[in-house]
Amino acid sequence: MDAHRKLTYAQLCTEAEERFGADAMTWAFRCPHCGDVASANDFIAANTSPNFVGLVCVGRHLGALDRNVKKYTGRGCDWSAGGLIRGPWEVVMPPRDGLPERSVWSFPLADAPVPAEVSA
């Protein structure tokens, strides 16, 4: 299981941009339970909101858990960063729209993509 990490929303955005570039739709998070890596674009492809990226495993929206046989089938799983077992990342959100500073739980960022080899 991933270790707890606490960071600000600004720190998360900076790290994600350094890893994946400026397009937030390509920022990828890794599910700490099954290891699936998904970006906002994967959630759109699953016909759901890209706002779920980093908060739930994409498998939750792809029907990964077959409740009839109680096992995972297909891509991902049904984990949530805000579930019984939180996080593992805690992201401190700044005050906004009358709301105080607060923490939300997140999956960790995925590793940076490996650049494709350039053929000579």
DSSP file (Angstrom, degrees, kcal/mol; ACC not computed):
  #  RESIDUE AA STRUCTURE BP1 BP2  ACC     N-H-->O    O-->H-N    N-H-->O    O-->H-N    TCO  KAPPA ALPHA  PHI   PSI    X-CA   Y-CA   Z-CA
    1    1 A M              0   0    0      0, 0.0    32,-0.1     0, 0.0     2,-0.1   0.000 360.0 360.0 360.0 143.3    0.0    0.0    0.0
    2    2 A D        -     0   0    0     30,-0.1     2,-0.1     1,-0.1     3,-0.1  -0.358 360.0-109.7 -68.7 148.1    1.2    3.5   -0.8
    3    3 A A        -     0   0    0      1,-0.1    -1,-0.1    -2,-0.1     2,-0.1  -0.455  38.9 -94.6 -76.1 150.8    2.4    5.7    2.1
    4    4 A H        -     0   0    0     -2,-0.1     2,-0.4    85,-0.1    85,-0.2  -0.405  44.5-174.9 -62.9 138.2    0.3    8.7    3.2
    5    5 A R  E     -a   89   0A   0     83,-1.5    85,-3.3    -2,-0.1     2,-0.5  -0.993  10.8-158.2-138.6 131.8    1.5   11.9    1.6
    6    6 A K  E     +a   90   0A   0     -2,-0.4     2,-0.3    83,-0.2    85,-0.2  -0.945  25.7 151.1-112.8 126.7    0.1   15.4    2.3
    7    7 A L  E     -a   91   0A   0     83,-2.4    85,-2.5    -2,-0.5     2,-0.1  -0.972  42.5-103.2-148.4 160.1    0.5   18.2   -0.2
    8    8 A T  E  >  -a   92   0A   0     -2,-0.3     4,-2.3    83,-0.2    85,-0.2  -0.408  34.1-112.0 -80.8 162.8   -1.3   21.3   -1.3
    9    9 A Y  H  > S+     0   0    0     83,-2.1     4,-2.5     1,-0.2     5,-0.2   0.894 120.5  53.7 -59.3 -40.5   -3.5   21.5   -4.4
   10   10 A A  H  > S+     0   0    0     82,-0.3     4,-2.4     1,-0.2    -1,-0.2   0.898 108.2  49.4 -62.4 -40.8   -0.9   23.8   -5.9
   11   11 A Q  H  > S+     0   0    0      2,-0.2     4,-2.6     1,-0.2     5,-0.2   0.905 110.2  51.0 -64.9 -41.2    1.9   21.3   -5.2
   12   12 A L  H  X S+     0   0    0     -4,-2.3     4,-2.6     1,-0.2    -2,-0.2   0.938 111.5  47.4 -60.4 -47.1   -0.2   18.5   -6.8
   13   13 A C  H  X S+     0   0    0     -4,-2.5     4,-2.5     2,-0.2    -2,-0.2   0.901 112.2  49.6 -62.8 -41.8   -0.8   20.6   -9.9
   14   14 A T  H  X S+     0   0    0     -4,-2.4     4,-2.3     2,-0.2    -1,-0.2   0.936 113.3  45.7 -62.6 -46.8    2.9   21.6  -10.2
   15   15 A E  H  X S+     0   0    0     -4,-2.6     4,-1.8     1,-0.2    -2,-0.2   0.907 113.6  49.3 -64.5 -41.9    4.0   18.0   -9.9
   16   16 A A  H  X S+     0   0    0     -4,-2.6     4,-3.1    -5,-0.2     5,-0.5   0.911 111.3  49.3 -64.2 -42.5    1.4   16.7  -12.4
   17   17 A E  H  X S+     0   0    0     -4,-2.5     4,-2.0     1,-0.2    -1,-0.2   0.896 110.4  50.5 -65.7 -39.2    2.4   19.4  -14.9
   18   18 A E  H  < S+     0   0    0     -4,-2.3    -1,-0.2    -5,-0.2    -2,-0.2   0.864 118.5  39.5 -63.7 -34.8    6.1   18.6  -14.5
   19   19 A R  H  < S+     0   0    0     -4,-1.8    -2,-0.2    -5,-0.2    -1,-0.2   0.870 134.8  13.9 -82.4 -39.9    5.3   14.9  -15.1
   20   20 A F  H  < S-     0   0    0     -4,-3.1     3,-0.2     1,-0.3    -3,-0.2   0.533 103.8-109.1-120.2  -9.9    2.6   15.0  -17.8
   21   21 A G     <  -     0   0    0     -4,-2.0    -1,-0.3    -5,-0.5    -2,-0.1  -0.436  49.1 -56.3 101.5 178.7    2.6   18.5  -19.3
   22   22 A A  S    S+     0   0    0     -2,-0.1     2,-1.0    -4,-0.1    -1,-0.2   0.690 103.4  95.2 -74.5 -20.8    0.2   21.4  -19.1
   23   23 A D    >   -     0   0    0     -3,-0.2     3,-2.2     1,-0.2     4,-0.3  -0.613  58.6-163.5 -78.3 103.1   -2.9   19.5  -20.4
   24   24 A A  G >  S+     0   0    0     -2,-1.0     3,-1.0     1,-0.3    16,-0.4   0.716  83.4  72.2 -60.5 -21.0   -4.7   18.4  -17.2
   25   25 A M  G 3  S+     0   0    0      1,-0.2    16,-1.5    15,-0.1    15,-0.3   0.706  98.5  48.6 -67.4 -17.8   -6.7   15.9  -19.2
   26   26 A T  G <  S+     0   0    0     -3,-2.2     2,-0.3    13,-0.2    -1,-0.2   0.471  79.5 116.6-101.0  -3.6   -3.5   13.8  -19.6
   27   27 A W    <   -     0   0    0     -3,-1.0    13,-0.6    -4,-0.3     2,-0.4  -0.503  55.3-153.1 -66.1 129.2   -2.6   13.8  -15.9
   28   28 A A  E     -C   39   0B   0     -2,-0.3    82,-2.7    11,-0.2     2,-0.3  -0.842  13.7-163.1-115.5 144.6   -2.7   10.2  -14.8
   29   29 A F  E     -CD  38 109B   0      9,-2.5     9,-2.3    -2,-0.4     2,-0.5  -0.919  15.5-133.9-122.6 148.4   -3.3    8.7  -11.4
   30   30 A R  E     -C   37   0B   0     78,-2.7     7,-0.2    -2,-0.3     6,-0.1  -0.896  18.8-125.9-107.3 126.3   -2.6    5.1  -10.2
   31   31 A C     >  -     0   0    0      5,-2.9     4,-1.7    -2,-0.5    45,-0.0  -0.542  14.8-147.8 -66.1 125.1   -5.2    3.2   -8.3
   32   32 A P  T  4 S+     0   0    0      0, 0.0    -1,-0.2     0, 0.0   -30,-0.1   0.647  92.6  49.5 -72.2 -12.5   -3.4    2.0   -5.1
   33   33 A H  T  4 S+     0   0    0      3,-0.1    -2,-0.0   -32,-0.1    -3,-0.0   0.922 129.8   9.6 -90.4 -52.4   -5.5   -1.2   -5.0
   34   34 A C  T  4 S-     0   0    0      2,-0.1    42,-0.1    45,-0.0    -1,-0.0   0.598  91.8-123.6-107.6 -13.3   -5.2   -2.6   -8.5
   35   35 A G     <  +     0   0    0     -4,-1.7     2,-0.0     1,-0.3     0, 0.0   0.439  53.2 154.9  86.2  -0.9   -2.5   -0.5  -10.1
   36   36 A D        -     0   0    0     -6,-0.1    -5,-2.9     1,-0.1     2,-0.5  -0.353  34.2-144.2 -61.7 140.0   -4.6    0.7  -13.0
   37   37 A V  E     +C   30   0B   0     -7,-0.2     2,-0.3    20,-0.1    -7,-0.2  -0.931  25.7 171.2-109.8 127.4   -3.5    4.1  -14.4
   38   38 A A  E     -C   29   0B   0     -9,-2.3    -9,-2.5    -2,-0.5     2,-0.2  -0.989  17.4-163.0-140.2 146.4   -6.1    6.4  -15.7
   39   39 A S  E >>  -C   28   0B   0     -2,-0.3     4,-1.3   -11,-0.2     3,-0.8  -0.642  46.0 -93.6-113.2 175.3   -6.4   10.0  -16.9
   40   40 A A  H 3> S+     0   0    0    -13,-0.6     4,-2.1   -16,-0.4     3,-0.2   0.865 125.7  61.3 -57.7 -35.8   -9.4   12.3  -17.3
   41   41 A N  H 3> S+     0   0    0    -16,-1.5     4,-2.3     1,-0.2    -1,-0.3   0.840  99.0  55.5 -61.6 -33.1   -9.5   11.1  -21.0
   42   42 A D  H <> S+     0   0    0     -3,-0.8     4,-1.1     2,-0.2    -1,-0.2   0.871 106.9  49.8 -66.7 -36.2  -10.1    7.5  -19.8
   43   43 A F  H  <>S+     0   0    0     -4,-1.3     5,-2.1    -3,-0.2    -2,-0.2   0.886 109.8  50.6 -69.9 -37.9  -13.1    8.6  -17.7
   44   44 A I  H ><5S+     0   0    0     -4,-2.1     3,-2.0     1,-0.2    -2,-0.2   0.923 108.4  52.3 -63.1 -43.0  -14.5   10.5  -20.8
   45   45 A A  H 3<5S+     0   0    0     -4,-2.3    -1,-0.2     1,-0.3    -2,-0.2   0.781 105.3  56.1 -62.7 -26.2  -14.0    7.3  -22.8
   46   46 A A  T 3<5S-     0   0    0     -4,-1.1    -1,-0.3    -5,-0.1    -2,-0.2   0.285 120.5-113.3 -87.2  10.1  -16.0    5.4  -20.1
   47   47 A N  T < 5S+     0   0    0     -3,-2.0     2,-0.3     1,-0.2    -3,-0.2   0.879  81.1 105.7  60.2  42.4  -18.8    7.9  -20.7
   48   48 A T  S   <S-     0   0    0     -5,-2.1    -1,-0.2     1,-0.0    -2,-0.1  -0.854  79.1 -66.2-139.8 176.9  -18.5    9.5  -17.3
   49   49 A S    >   -     0   0    0     -2,-0.3     3,-1.4     1,-0.1     4,-0.1  -0.405  29.0-142.0 -69.7 135.2  -17.2   12.8  -15.8
   50   50 A P  G >  S+     0   0    0      0, 0.0     3,-1.6     0, 0.0    -1,-0.1   0.636  93.5  83.0 -68.2 -11.6  -13.5   13.5  -16.0
   51   51 A N  G 3  S+     0   0    0      1,-0.3    -2,-0.1    -8,-0.1   -11,-0.0   0.608  77.5  68.3 -68.1 -10.6  -13.8   15.0  -12.5
   52   52 A F  G X> S+     0   0    0     -3,-1.4     3,-2.4   -12,-0.1     4,-1.8   0.609  70.3 120.4 -81.9 -11.7  -13.6   11.5  -11.1
   53   53 A V  T <4 S+     0   0    0     -3,-1.6     4,-0.1     1,-0.3   -13,-0.1  -0.285  83.8   9.8 -59.3 133.5   -9.9   11.1  -12.1
   54   54 A G  T 34 S+     0   0    0      2,-0.4    53,-2.7   -25,-0.1    -1,-0.3   0.286 121.6  72.5  82.0 -10.7   -7.7   10.5   -9.0
   55   55 A L  T <4 S+     0   0    0     -3,-2.4    26,-3.7     1,-0.3    27,-0.5   0.764 105.2  13.0-105.0 -34.2  -10.7   10.0   -6.8
   56   56 A V  B  < S-E   80   0C   0     -4,-1.8    -2,-0.4    24,-0.3    -1,-0.3  -0.959  84.0 -97.7-138.8 157.4  -12.0    6.6   -8.0
   57   57 A C    >   -     0   0    0     22,-2.5     3,-1.9    -2,-0.3     4,-0.4  -0.551  31.5-127.3 -72.0 139.1  -10.6    3.8  -10.1
   58   58 A V  T >> S+     0   0    0      1,-0.3     3,-1.4    -2,-0.2     4,-0.8   0.777 105.6  73.6 -60.1 -25.2  -11.9    4.0  -13.6
   59   59 A G  H 3>>S+     0   0    0      1,-0.3     5,-2.8     2,-0.2     4,-0.7   0.778  82.9  68.1 -59.4 -26.5  -13.0    0.3  -13.2
   60   60 A R  H <45S+     0   0    0     -3,-1.9    -1,-0.3     1,-0.2     3,-0.2   0.840 106.9  39.3 -60.7 -32.8  -15.8    1.6  -11.0
   61   61 A H  H <45S+     0   0    0     -3,-1.4    -1,-0.2    -4,-0.4    -2,-0.2   0.535 113.5  54.8 -95.5  -8.6  -17.3    3.2  -14.2
   62   62 A L  H  <5S-     0   0    0     -4,-0.8    -2,-0.2    -3,-0.3    -1,-0.2   0.386 114.4-110.8-101.9   1.6  -16.5    0.3  -16.5
   63   63 A G  T  <5 +     0   0    0     -4,-0.7    -3,-0.2    -3,-0.2    10,-0.2   0.865  58.3 159.7  74.1  36.7  -18.2   -2.3  -14.3
   64   64 A A      < +     0   0    0     -5,-2.8     9,-3.8    13,-0.3     2,-0.8   0.826  54.6  72.7 -63.4 -33.0  -15.0   -4.0  -13.2
   65   65 A L  E     -F   72   0D   0     -6,-0.3     2,-1.1     7,-0.2     7,-0.2  -0.753  69.5-157.3 -89.8 114.8  -16.6   -5.7  -10.2
   66   66 A D  E >>> -F   71   0D   0      5,-2.6     4,-1.4    -2,-0.8     5,-1.2  -0.786   5.9-167.5 -88.2 100.5  -18.9   -8.5  -11.2
   67   67 A R  T 345S+     0   0    0     -2,-1.1    -1,-0.2     1,-0.3     5,-0.1   0.706  80.4  65.0 -66.7 -19.7  -21.1   -8.6   -8.1
   68   68 A N  T 345S+     0   0    0      1,-0.2    -1,-0.3     3,-0.1    -2,-0.0   0.871 119.4  22.0 -69.9 -36.1  -22.6  -12.0   -9.2
   69   69 A V  T <45S-     0   0    0     -3,-0.9    -2,-0.2     2,-0.2    -1,-0.2   0.401 102.4-128.9-111.3   0.3  -19.2  -13.8   -8.8
   70   70 A K  T  <5S+     0   0    0     -4,-1.4     2,-0.3     1,-0.2    -3,-0.2   0.881  70.8 103.8  53.6  45.8  -17.7  -11.2   -6.4
   71   71 A K  E   <S-F   66   0D   0     -5,-1.2    -5,-2.6    -7,-0.1     2,-0.4  -0.973  75.4 -96.8-147.8 163.3  -14.5  -10.8   -8.4
   72   72 A Y  E     -F   65   0D   0     -2,-0.3     2,-0.4    -7,-0.2    -7,-0.2  -0.637  36.6-179.6 -84.4 134.8  -13.0   -8.2  -10.7
   73   73 A T        -     0   0    0     -9,-3.8     2,-0.1    -2,-0.4    -2,-0.0  -0.997  51.6  -0.2-131.3 138.2  -13.4   -8.7  -14.4
   74   74 A G  S    S-     0   0    0     -2,-0.4     2,-0.2    -9,-0.0   -15,-0.1  -0.467 109.5  -6.8  84.7-158.5  -12.0   -6.3  -17.0
   75   75 A R  S    S-     0   0    0     -2,-0.1   -13,-0.2   -13,-0.1   -11,-0.2  -0.513 105.8 -20.4 -80.8 137.2  -10.1   -3.1  -16.4
   76   76 A G        -     0   0    0     -2,-0.2     2,-0.2   -42,-0.1   -39,-0.0  -0.147  69.2-103.3  75.8-162.8   -9.6   -1.7  -12.9
   77   77 A C        -     0   0    0      2,-0.1   -13,-0.3    -5,-0.1   -15,-0.2  -0.661  32.2 -93.0-146.3-160.5  -11.5   -2.2   -9.7
   78   78 A D        +     0   0    0     -2,-0.2    -2,-0.0   -19,-0.2   -20,-0.0   0.118  67.4 138.8-116.0  22.5  -14.1   -0.4   -7.6
   79   79 A W        -     0   0    0    -23,-0.1   -22,-2.5     4,-0.0     2,-0.4  -0.279  32.9-161.0 -71.0 153.4  -11.8    1.5   -5.2
   80   80 A S  B >   -E   56   0C   0    -24,-0.2     3,-1.4     5,-0.2   -24,-0.3  -0.995  22.2-139.0-133.7 139.6  -12.4    5.1   -4.1
   81   81 A A  T 3  S+     0   0    0    -26,-3.7     6,-2.6    -2,-0.4    25,-0.2   0.747 107.9  48.6 -67.9 -22.6   -9.9    7.5   -2.5
   82   82 A G  B 3  S+G   86   0E   0    -27,-0.5    -1,-0.3     4,-0.2     4,-0.2   0.149  94.0 105.0-102.9  19.0  -12.7    8.7   -0.2
   83   83 A G  S <  S-     0   0    0     -3,-1.4     4,-0.0     2,-0.5    -4,-0.0   0.152  97.0 -64.1 -82.7-158.8  -13.8    5.2    0.9
   84   84 A L  S    S+     0   0    0      1,-0.2     2,-0.7     2,-0.1    -3,-0.1   0.898 134.6  45.2 -57.6 -43.1  -13.3    3.3    4.1
   85   85 A I  S    S-     0   0    0     -5,-0.2    -2,-0.5     2,-0.1    -1,-0.2  -0.920  96.0-148.1-102.7 111.1   -9.6    3.2    3.4
   86   86 A R  B     -G   82   0E   0     -2,-0.7    -4,-0.2    -4,-0.2    -5,-0.1  -0.322  27.9 -53.3 -83.0 158.6   -8.7    6.8    2.3
   87   87 A G        -     0   0    0     -6,-2.6    -4,-0.1     1,-0.2     3,-0.1  -0.266  23.9-143.2  76.1-142.2   -6.2    8.2    0.0
   88   88 A P  S    S+     0   0    0      0, 0.0   -83,-1.5     0, 0.0     2,-0.4  -0.952  93.4  54.9 -91.7 -10.5   -3.3    7.5    0.2
   89   89 A W  E     -aB   5 106A   0     17,-2.5    17,-2.9   -85,-0.2     2,-0.6  -0.728  67.9-155.5 -91.6 137.8   -2.7   11.2   -0.8
   90   90 A E  E     -aB   6 105A   0    -85,-3.3   -83,-2.4    -2,-0.4     2,-0.6  -0.952  10.2-163.4-108.6 117.7   -4.2   14.0    1.2
   91   91 A V  E     -aB   7 104A   0     13,-3.3    13,-2.4    -2,-0.6     2,-0.7  -0.908  11.0-143.4-108.4 120.7   -4.6   17.1   -0.9
   92   92 A V  E     -aB   8 103A   0    -85,-2.5   -83,-2.1    -2,-0.6   -82,-0.3  -0.734  16.7-152.5 -86.6 115.8   -5.2   20.4    1.0
   93   93 A M  E     - B   0 102A   0      9,-3.6     9,-1.5    -2,-0.7     3,-0.1  -0.677  16.0-119.0 -88.8 139.7   -7.6   22.6   -0.9
   94   94 A P        -     0   0    0      0, 0.0     5,-0.1     0, 0.0    -1,-0.1  -0.315  42.6 -81.3 -72.6 160.5   -7.4   26.3   -0.5
   95   95 A P        +     0   0    0      0, 0.0     2,-0.3     0, 0.0     6,-0.1  -0.359  62.8 166.7 -58.0 140.3  -10.3   28.3    0.8
   96   96 A R  B >   +H   99   0F   0      3,-1.4     3,-2.7     4,-0.1    -3,-0.0  -0.965  50.8   0.5-161.1 141.0  -12.8   29.0   -2.0
   97   97 A D  T 3  S-     0   0    0     -2,-0.3    -1,-0.0     1,-0.3     0, 0.0   0.843 130.9 -49.4  49.5  41.4  -16.4   30.2   -2.4
   98   98 A G  T 3  S+     0   0    0      1,-0.3    -1,-0.3     0, 0.0     0, 0.0   0.401 111.2 123.9  82.4  -3.7  -16.9   30.6    1.3
   99   99 A L  B <   -H   96   0F   0     -3,-2.7    -3,-1.4    -5,-0.1    -1,-0.3  -0.698  59.6-125.1 -88.9 142.4  -15.5   27.2    2.1
  100  100 A P        -     0   0    0      0, 0.0    -4,-0.1     0, 0.0    -7,-0.1  -0.269  44.4 -71.3 -75.7 169.6  -12.6   26.9    4.5
  101  101 A E        +     0   0    0     -6,-0.1     2,-0.3    -9,-0.1    -9,-0.1  -0.371  68.0 171.1 -55.1 139.4   -9.3   25.2    3.7
  102  102 A R  E     -B   93   0A   0     -9,-1.5    -9,-3.6    -3,-0.1     2,-0.4  -0.977  31.1-115.1-152.4 161.1  -10.0   21.4    3.7
  103  103 A S  E     -B   92   0A   0     -2,-0.3     2,-0.3   -11,-0.3   -11,-0.2  -0.816  23.0-173.7-102.1 141.9   -8.5   18.1    2.8
  104  104 A V  E     -B   91   0A   0    -13,-2.4   -13,-3.3    -2,-0.4     2,-0.3  -0.917  24.5-120.4-124.6 157.6   -9.6   15.8    0.0
  105  105 A W  E     +B   90   0A   0     -2,-0.3     2,-0.3   -15,-0.2   -15,-0.2  -0.767  33.1 177.5-104.4 145.7   -8.2   12.3   -0.6
  106  106 A S  E     -B   89   0A   0    -17,-2.9   -17,-2.5    -2,-0.3   -51,-0.2  -0.955  32.9-110.9-143.6 155.9   -6.6   11.2   -3.8
  107  107 A F        -     0   0    0    -53,-2.7   -76,-0.1    -2,-0.3     2,-0.1  -0.500  53.6 -95.8 -73.8 158.8   -4.9    8.4   -5.6
  108  108 A P        -     0   0    0      0, 0.0   -78,-2.7     0, 0.0    -1,-0.1  -0.408  42.9 -95.2 -74.0 155.3   -1.2    9.1   -6.2
  109  109 A L  B     -D   29   0B   0    -80,-0.2   -80,-0.3     1,-0.1     3,-0.1  -0.397  44.1-114.9 -62.5 147.0    0.0   10.4   -9.5
  110  110 A A        -     0   0    0    -82,-2.7   -82,-0.1     1,-0.2    -1,-0.1  -0.317  41.3 -82.8 -74.4 166.6    1.2    7.7  -11.9
  111  111 A D        -     0   0    0      1,-0.1    -1,-0.2    -2,-0.1     3,-0.1  -0.321  57.7 -88.0 -64.8 155.7    4.8    7.5  -13.0
  112  112 A A        -     0   0    0      1,-0.1    -1,-0.1    -3,-0.1   -92,-0.1  -0.368  52.9 -98.6 -62.9 143.7    5.8    9.8  -15.8
  113  113 A P        -     0   0    0      0, 0.0    -1,-0.1     0, 0.0     3,-0.0  -0.346  34.2-117.2 -65.3 146.7    5.3    8.2  -19.2
  114  114 A V        -     0   0    0     -3,-0.1     3,-0.1     1,-0.1    -3,-0.0  -0.739  34.5-115.0 -84.1 124.7    8.3    6.7  -20.8
  115  115 A P        -     0   0    0      0, 0.0     2,-0.1     0, 0.0     3,-0.1  -0.303  31.9-106.9 -61.7 142.3    9.1    8.5  -24.1
  116  116 A A        -     0   0    0      1,-0.1     2,-0.2    -3,-0.0     0, 0.0  -0.407  40.3-102.9 -66.1 143.4    8.8    6.5  -27.2
  117  117 A E        -     0   0    0     -2,-0.1     2,-0.6    -3,-0.1    -1,-0.1  -0.451  30.3-130.8 -69.4 139.3   12.1    5.5  -28.7
  118  118 A V        -     0   0    0     -2,-0.2     2,-0.3    -3,-0.1    -1,-0.1  -0.811  19.5-135.1 -92.5 123.8   13.0    7.6  -31.8
  119  119 A S              0   0    0     -2,-0.6    -1,-0.0     1,-0.1     0, 0.0  -0.575 360.0 360.0 -80.9 142.6   14.1    5.4  -34.7
  120  120 A A              0   0    0     -2,-0.3    -1,-0.1     0, 0.0    -2,-0.0   0.452 360.0 360.0 -85.2 360.0   17.2    6.5  -36.5
